[in-house]
Amino acid sequence: MKWIDKMVERITRKETALNDRFCVNRHTVVCQSGTTDYVSVTIDNTDGFDFDFWTKQLCFEKDCKYRSEIKAAFDKIYGTRNIECCE
C-alpha cells in the first residue's frame, strides 16, 4: 500500500517532529513520543504500532490490520534483518 510507505517514510525522516498529526491519503496518523528514539503511532484512531529507532523494534497493537504492510515499509528503509517485531 503506497500510503503506508509514505507514512513510514515521513515518520522516519530526521526533520519530522515525533509529536505530530498528519493525513496520508484519507488516513489520519497521530504520532506521540516522549523521546527522540521512540514513537507511538495511531492510524485512524483504531490501528497502531510503536517503533524504537535505537533497537529497531516494531511492536504492533493486537488488532492492527496493517501489520505486514507496515513491516514491509520499515524493511524497505532499514533492511529486513534489522527489524524485530513483537505484539
Summary of the structure (lengths in Angstrom):
residues: 87
radius of gyration: 11.6
end to end distance: 21.6
largest distance: 31.3
contacts: 226
relative contact order: 0.19
helix: 30%
strand: 34%
